[in-house]
Amino acid sequence: MVARIAARAARTAQSRRAAIPPDRSGPAAPSASAAVRTGSVRLHLAMDLPYPTDIPHVCERIQHDVAKQVTQLTGLEVGEVTLTVRRLATAADASRGRVR
């Protein structure tokens, strides 16, 4: 349940911080996993980001937003949020759709 909340929060943060629209035609939705231990949680996120972008700044903002949202919705203290950038998507990638 915490991982689903984190994934949804990551999608919102991705849209806000990286200007990626939250629709099905864009990059794949962020994924999340959570390790909960006695009132705290460690999160791992994986997502696509647009190219070009200020990767360190955008990732830091997304991590902060997700931690805040998860804390608000679950009451758990977020001890750590790691974020893996799966790929950098160019405008050309978005216009032709994602190829798998």
JOLIN-V564455 format. One record per residue. N is the residue number from 1. D_LAST is the distance of its C-alpha to the last C-alpha in whole Angstrom. Layout:
BEGIN
n=N d_last=D_LAST
n=N d_last=D_LAST
END
This chain:
BEGIN
n=1 d_last=28
n=2 d_last=28
n=3 d_last=24
n=4 d_last=24
n=5 d_last=26
n=6 d_last=25
n=7 d_last=21
n=8 d_last=23
n=9 d_last=25
n=10 d_last=22
n=11 d_last=20
n=12 d_last=24
n=13 d_last=24
n=14 d_last=21
n=15 d_last=22
n=16 d_last=25
n=17 d_last=25
n=18 d_last=22
n=19 d_last=22
n=20 d_last=19
n=21 d_last=20
n=22 d_last=19
n=23 d_last=17
n=24 d_last=14
n=25 d_last=13
n=26 d_last=13
n=27 d_last=11
n=28 d_last=11
n=29 d_last=14
n=30 d_last=16
n=31 d_last=17
n=32 d_last=20
n=33 d_last=23
n=34 d_last=26
n=35 d_last=29
n=36 d_last=33
n=37 d_last=36
n=38 d_last=39
n=39 d_last=39
n=40 d_last=36
n=41 d_last=32
n=42 d_last=30
n=43 d_last=26
n=44 d_last=23
n=45 d_last=20
n=46 d_last=17
n=47 d_last=15
n=48 d_last=14
n=49 d_last=17
n=50 d_last=17
n=51 d_last=19
n=52 d_last=22
n=53 d_last=23
n=54 d_last=26
n=55 d_last=24
n=56 d_last=27
n=57 d_last=28
n=58 d_last=25
n=59 d_last=25
n=60 d_last=28
n=61 d_last=29
n=62 d_last=26
n=63 d_last=27
n=64 d_last=30
n=65 d_last=29
n=66 d_last=27
n=67 d_last=30
n=68 d_last=33
n=69 d_last=31
n=70 d_last=31
n=71 d_last=34
n=72 d_last=36
n=73 d_last=34
n=74 d_last=34
n=75 d_last=38
n=76 d_last=36
n=77 d_last=37
n=78 d_last=33
n=79 d_last=34
n=80 d_last=31
n=81 d_last=28
n=82 d_last=25
n=83 d_last=22
n=84 d_last=19
n=85 d_last=17
n=86 d_last=13
n=87 d_last=13
n=88 d_last=15
n=89 d_last=13
n=90 d_last=16
n=91 d_last=17
n=92 d_last=15
n=93 d_last=12
n=94 d_last=13
n=95 d_last=15
n=96 d_last=12
n=97 d_last=10
n=98 d_last=6
n=99 d_last=4
n=100 d_last=0
END
